[in-house]
Amino acid sequence: MAEQHHLAINTHGRGSLDITAEIAAIVRNATVSAGIAHIFVRHTSCGLAITENADASVRRDLETLMRRWAPDGDPAYRHDLEGDDDMAAHARSLLTGVSLSVPFADGRLLLGTWQGIYLFEHRTQGHRREIVVTLHG
Protein backbone atom coordinates (compact mmCIF):
# COMPACT_ATOMS: atom_id res chain seq x y z
CA MET A 1 0.00 0.00 0.00
CA ALA A 2 1.21 3.53 -0.79
CA GLU A 3 -0.03 7.06 -0.45
CA GLN A 4 1.37 10.28 -1.86
CA HIS A 5 1.42 13.87 -0.63
CA HIS A 6 2.70 17.15 -2.06
CA LEU A 7 4.28 20.03 -0.17
CA ALA A 8 5.09 23.52 -1.41
CA ILE A 9 7.88 25.28 0.48
CA ASN A 10 8.86 28.92 -0.06
CA THR A 11 12.56 29.52 0.48
CA HIS A 12 14.23 32.84 1.22
CA GLY A 13 17.44 32.27 -0.69
CA ARG A 14 20.50 30.17 -0.07
CA GLY A 15 20.47 28.20 3.16
CA SER A 16 18.69 25.32 4.86
CA LEU A 17 15.13 24.94 6.06
CA ASP A 18 14.09 22.33 8.60
CA ILE A 19 11.17 20.44 7.03
CA THR A 20 11.10 17.62 9.59
CA ALA A 21 7.81 18.80 11.14
CA GLU A 22 6.05 18.92 7.76
CA ILE A 23 7.18 15.38 6.89
CA ALA A 24 6.35 14.12 10.40
CA ALA A 25 2.82 15.55 10.10
CA ILE A 26 2.27 13.61 6.88
CA VAL A 27 3.46 10.40 8.55
CA ARG A 28 1.38 11.05 11.67
CA ASN A 29 -1.81 11.40 9.59
CA ALA A 30 -1.06 8.52 7.22
CA THR A 31 -3.22 5.49 6.65
CA VAL A 32 -0.03 3.45 6.25
CA SER A 33 1.17 2.32 9.70
CA ALA A 34 4.77 1.38 8.94
CA GLY A 35 7.13 1.57 6.01
CA ILE A 36 9.38 3.99 4.16
CA ALA A 37 8.79 7.67 3.49
CA HIS A 38 10.38 8.61 0.18
CA ILE A 39 10.93 12.38 -0.02
CA PHE A 40 11.70 13.90 -3.44
CA VAL A 41 12.24 17.53 -4.43
CA ARG A 42 11.22 18.37 -8.00
CA HIS A 43 14.03 20.82 -8.81
CA THR A 44 17.65 20.85 -9.98
CA SER A 45 18.94 23.78 -7.93
CA CYS A 46 18.03 22.73 -4.39
CA GLY A 47 18.42 19.51 -2.44
CA LEU A 48 17.51 17.42 0.58
CA ALA A 49 19.66 16.17 3.43
CA ILE A 50 19.40 14.49 6.80
CA THR A 51 21.82 16.16 9.16
CA GLU A 52 22.38 17.45 12.69
CA ASN A 53 19.31 19.18 14.13
CA ALA A 54 20.64 20.40 17.47
CA ASP A 55 23.37 22.83 16.43
CA ALA A 56 22.74 25.24 13.52
CA SER A 57 26.49 25.77 13.12
CA VAL A 58 26.62 22.35 11.41
CA ARG A 59 24.43 23.64 8.58
CA ARG A 60 26.42 26.87 8.36
CA ASP A 61 29.60 24.80 8.08
CA LEU A 62 28.00 22.64 5.38
CA GLU A 63 27.22 25.83 3.46
CA THR A 64 30.87 26.88 3.84
CA LEU A 65 31.97 23.55 2.39
CA MET A 66 29.50 23.85 -0.51
CA ARG A 67 30.86 27.34 -1.23
CA ARG A 68 34.33 25.78 -1.57
CA TRP A 69 33.19 22.78 -3.63
CA ALA A 70 30.88 24.73 -5.96
CA PRO A 71 31.70 28.44 -5.92
CA ASP A 72 29.42 30.99 -7.57
CA GLY A 73 30.65 32.58 -10.78
CA ASP A 74 33.57 30.24 -11.47
CA PRO A 75 34.93 31.37 -14.87
CA ALA A 76 35.19 27.70 -15.95
CA TYR A 77 31.38 27.38 -15.88
CA ARG A 78 29.59 27.60 -19.21
CA HIS A 79 26.06 27.42 -17.80
CA ASP A 80 25.22 30.83 -16.32
CA LEU A 81 21.93 31.72 -18.01
CA GLU A 82 20.30 32.71 -14.72
CA GLY A 83 23.29 34.37 -13.06
CA ASP A 84 26.50 33.61 -11.18
CA ASP A 85 24.76 31.15 -8.83
CA ASP A 86 23.17 29.10 -11.66
CA MET A 87 25.76 26.36 -12.27
CA ALA A 88 26.90 26.37 -8.65
CA ALA A 89 23.29 25.64 -7.57
CA HIS A 90 23.08 22.67 -9.93
CA ALA A 91 26.40 21.29 -8.65
CA ARG A 92 25.32 21.74 -5.03
CA SER A 93 22.10 19.87 -5.82
CA LEU A 94 24.22 16.89 -6.84
CA LEU A 95 26.10 17.13 -3.54
CA THR A 96 22.98 17.17 -1.36
CA GLY A 97 20.82 14.97 -3.59
CA VAL A 98 17.16 15.31 -4.47
CA SER A 99 15.64 12.41 -2.55
CA LEU A 100 15.72 10.70 0.83
CA SER A 101 14.20 7.57 2.30
CA VAL A 102 13.25 7.50 5.98
CA PRO A 103 11.63 4.57 7.81
CA PHE A 104 8.51 5.21 9.88
CA ALA A 105 6.29 3.24 12.25
CA ASP A 106 3.31 3.94 14.50
CA GLY A 107 2.83 7.43 13.11
CA ARG A 108 6.39 8.68 13.57
CA LEU A 109 9.59 9.02 11.62
CA LEU A 110 12.36 6.73 12.86
CA LEU A 111 15.07 9.38 12.74
CA GLY A 112 17.98 9.32 15.14
CA THR A 113 18.05 11.63 18.17
CA TRP A 114 20.06 14.37 16.45
CA GLN A 115 18.72 13.99 12.91
CA GLY A 116 16.49 16.41 11.03
CA ILE A 117 15.30 16.61 7.42
CA TYR A 118 16.39 19.76 5.60
CA LEU A 119 15.65 21.44 2.31
CA PHE A 120 18.80 23.18 1.11
CA GLU A 121 18.13 26.12 -1.20
CA HIS A 122 21.16 26.55 -3.43
CA ARG A 123 20.03 29.67 -5.31
CA THR A 124 20.74 33.11 -3.83
CA GLN A 125 17.11 34.19 -4.42
CA GLY A 126 14.10 32.54 -2.83
CA HIS A 127 11.98 30.06 -4.78
CA ARG A 128 8.79 28.04 -4.36
CA ARG A 129 9.91 24.40 -4.09
CA GLU A 130 7.72 21.36 -4.63
CA ILE A 131 8.30 18.21 -2.60
CA VAL A 132 6.61 14.85 -3.18
CA VAL A 133 6.33 12.52 -0.19
CA THR A 134 5.41 8.93 -0.99
CA LEU A 135 4.68 6.56 1.89
CA HIS A 136 5.23 2.89 1.09
CA GLY A 137 3.93 0.40 3.61
Sequence and secondary structure as in RCSB ss.txt:
>XXXX:A:sequence
MAEQHHLAINTHGRGSLDITAEIAAIVRNATVSAGIAHIFVRHTSCGLAITENADASVRRDLETLMRRWAPDGDP
AYRHDLEGDDDMAAHARSLLTGVSLSVPFADGRLLLGTWQGIYLFEHRTQGHRREIVVTLHG
>XXXX:A:secstr
 EEEEEEEEE  SSEEEE HHHHHHHHHT S  EEEEEEEE  SSEEEEEEESS THHHHHHHHHHHHHS TT T
T    TT TTHHHHHHHHHHH SEEEEEEETTEE   TTEEEEEEE SSS  EEEEEEEEE 
